[in-house]
Amino acid sequence: MQHISIFFSQLASIFMTTDYDYIICGAGCAGLSLAIRLADPEFSHRKVLILDKAPKNTNDRTWSFWAKSSEDRYTSIYARSWTQLVFHAPEFSVRERPFPYEYHTIHGIDFYNYCLEIIDKCPHIEFKVTAVEQVVDEGDFVTVRTEDASYRCTYVFDSIVRKYPKEENLFVWQHFLGWEVEFKDEVFDESTATFMDFRIHQEDETIFVYVLPYDKKKALIEVTFFSKEILEENEYEALLKPYVSKYYGDGYRTLRKELGAIPMTTASFGKGTPRVIPLGTNNGTVKPSTGYAFNRIQREVDILTDRIRKGRIKRVKPKRRFIAYDRTLLNVLISGKEEGRVVFSRLFKKNKVTSILKFLNEETNLLEETRIFSTLPFWSFLRAFARENVFQYTKTRTISLS
């Protein structure tokens, strides 16, 4: 009887299976960024399914990044752009125009609407709101089981993070609370974004404030931590409220709150298989040493789209030497060899902001990178580099250049 039951169960599964060429699991930044590339007419002969447990109709996050405006497809949905960046340390401040870069921010809801509007016009792409429960590489195809159905496809692009590798020594959270505030008076310089402000008590952690003015009265002000543990909301507020009062005053109202956490690590997330391709955060695409992801995700999906076009589909791996740099900085910060405030202060005091952004964008050459590292605490970084990239064999050492 048990064999008969299994037989009919398998038979039912076959009849409820829908065939697709590609299934994208997760409709976040990475999933939707890939989907709008696949919306191009050249892929119209491919059936694409997007699965996410949420309908993507809330303003649940903000993405900030720097880019050369002429290169970016999202200019129409920028909430705001800034031509100048400022860095504050207790002892000094740096204000520069990081040409050819500009700093931009995009609201989550605008990004979702932009992508979904493109997808809605494509009959070869479907979006279903349902939770993904299991993804199984069957060899010749992949089965994706959701809470209410089962689907079969040739490849899955999986952006859903199911487990964070917190057992990895080089793991910290970038966690934050942001307030979108509106003042009665004009208190902001709307041409300038505060990239990092370390004029705040560090509490044995790396803590800074980030300010994005939308106009002279309105801004997103965010306190950010690099640490192992995520805090309660009132603990962030205990630092954020006095900061706002000290530098901008008390005559404001809070329009929106943004509470979140981003993993910073070089450890692997999704393992992937030949037909299940990790994507976005699940592929470790978040910059391990800064938490920035938007630009890296766009670069990742551009490479992946080209591989789909050529029929050579495989995961996109990060550049090996930048992984080595990220491991080094994470070691310095986590081990306490140097305070984060000291490291970033020296970085911004001794280098042009444009050079720093180019380095963090992984667009520099070895000579430029050597110059930047020469401005940092030499012995601390040398010991960290040796420990993480010479003496200690890790999986990340096998990562190849993309």
C-alpha positions, -999 to +999 in steps of 0.1 A: +000+000+000+028+024+008+044+018-027+010+026-043+007+058-023+041+069-033+034+061-069+002+082-070+019+110-051+046+111-077+021+109-105+001+139-091+034+159-088+040+153-125+005+166-135+008+197-114+042+206-127+045+236-150+075+239-173+097+270-176+131+278-190+142+298-160+128+303-125+139+333-104+135+326-067+131+359-048+119+393-062+144+415-044+170+437-060+189+408-076+159+388-088+141+418-103+173+432-118+179+399-136+142+397-146+142+431-164+173+420-184+154+388-194+125+411-204+145+421-235+130+409-267+160+387-274+148+364-246+111+364-256+114+328-267+122+318-230+095+312-204+105+329-171+088+325-137+095+348-107+085+335-072+084+356-041+063+354-009+056+392-010+038+412-037+066+439-035+042+468-029+057+484+002+086+509+006+106+485+027+142+497+020+165+522+004+195+515-018+223+540-020+253+538-043+277+558-065+278+556-103+287+574-134+253+586-143+257+580-180+261+543-173+231+537-151+197+524-163+179+536-132+183+574-135+145+579-139+138+565-104+166+582-084+150+597-053+179+620-051+215+625-064+244+643-047+274+658-064+294+662-032+302+638-003+314+647+032+333+626+057+335+637+094+359+625+120+362+641+154+394+659+144+387+669+107+362+668+079+366+662+042+342+676+016+348+667-021+331+663-054+340+627-064+339+632-102+331+613-124+309+596-097+277+609-082+260+595-052+224+583-057+196+567-037+166+547-048+135+540-027+125+503-027+089+509-038+101+529-069+125+502-078+098+475-075+073+495-095+099+502-122+108+466-126+073+452-123+060+477-150+086+463-174+078+427-165+040+432-169+045+441-205+063+408-212+041+378-219+070+354-215+075+364-178+052+355-150+053+367-113+036+345-087+033+355-050+040+323-031+067+311-007+094+289-021+098+258+001+123+236-018+147+238-048+160+204-061+184+199-089+172+167-105+201+165-130+184+172-163+160+198-148+152+216-115+121+212-094+109+241-074+082+234-048+062+262-033+035+263-006+008+256-032+024+241-064+054+225-080+073+238-110+100+224-133+126+244-152+160+242-169+178+266-145+169+283-113+184+317-103+181+316-065+184+348-045+167+335-013+191+334+017+181+305+039+210+305+063+236+331+072+271+316+077+275+331+111+298+304+123+324+320+100+349+340+121+348+368+095+311+377+099+296+409+112+263+426+107+260+460+092+228+470+111+211+503+112+181+525+121+172+553+098+147+581+103+133+601+074+128+634+090+113+668+080+123+700+098+104+732+100+135+752+090+160+748+062+189+729+079+204+707+051+228+713+022+208+694-004+239+691-027+259+672-002+255+637+013+272+627+045+290+594+036+302+587+071+301+608+103+322+593+132+315+622+155+295+598+177+304+576+207+319+543+194+310+521+223+339+497+213+323+492+179+324+508+145+295+533+145+288+561+122+259+582+109+249+586+073+228+616+061+210+619+028+192+653+023+163+651-001+158+689+001+167+717+025+142+704+051+139+667+046+165+639+049+172+603+058+195+602+088+208+567+097+230+554+125+250+523+114+269+497+133+294+471+122+292+444+149+283+408+157+250+415+175+219+433+162+203+458+187+169+467+198+153+497+182+156+518+214+193+513+215+198+528+181+175+557+190+196+564+221+224+574+197+204+588+168+182+612+187+210+632+204+230+633+171+200+648+152+195+674+180+232+683+182+238+689+145+204+699+131+181+708+160+148+696+175+122+711+152+114+680+132+089+652+127+097+616+117+080+606+085+093+570+082+116+546+099+140+521+083+154+493+104+176+466+089+207+444+088+231+434+061+256+405+063+293+414+059+313+383+053+334+365+027+319+331+036+296+314+011+258+315+013+241+294-013+262+265-024+245+262-058+246+233-083+251+231-121+214+241-126+208+262-094+227+294-096+230+315-065+222+352-070+226+385-051+232+382-013+228+345-017+259+346-039+279+367-015+275+398-038+272+422-009+306+439-006+320+422+025+339+451+039+313+479+034+278+463+030+272+480-003+253+458-028+234+476-055+262+483-079+277+449-074+243+432-081+239+451-113+274+440-124+266+405-114+234+403-134+250+419-164+277+392-165+251+365-159+228+378-186+257+376-211+263+340-200+226+332-205+228+348-239+258+326-248+243+294-233+272+291-207+252+295-175+272+294-143+274+315-111+293+348-111+323+347-087+340+378-072+375+390-080+400+370-059+423+399-049+394+420-037+382+391-016+417+391+000+414+428+007+379+423+022+391+395+044+420+417+056+397+447+065+372+424+083+400+408+103+413+443+114+378+454+125+367+422+141+399+415+159+402+450+173+437+455+158+425+490+149+393+510+156+370+513+126+370+551+131+408+552+129+409+531+098+383+551+079+396+584+091+431+576+078+416+564+045+397+596+039+424+620+053+451+606+030+432+598-002+409+615-026+373+605-023+372+596-060+401+572-054+383+556-025+351+551-044+369+537-074+387+512-050+355+502-033+339+497-067+368+473-075+378+493-106+414+501-094+446+485-106+474+471-084+494+503-083+463+523-072+455+497-045+491+497-032+489+535-028+456+532-008+469+505+015+501+525+021+479+551+039+465+526+063+480+513+096+508+492+081+516+465+107+479+459+116+470+453+079+500+433+072+493+409+101+456+407+091+465+400+054+490+373+064+466+356+087+436+356+064+453+351+030+486+334+036+487+313+067+450+302+068+437+280+040+401+290+033+376+282+006+376+318-005+412+313-018+398+292-046+375+320-059+386+330-094+385+363-113+352+369-131 
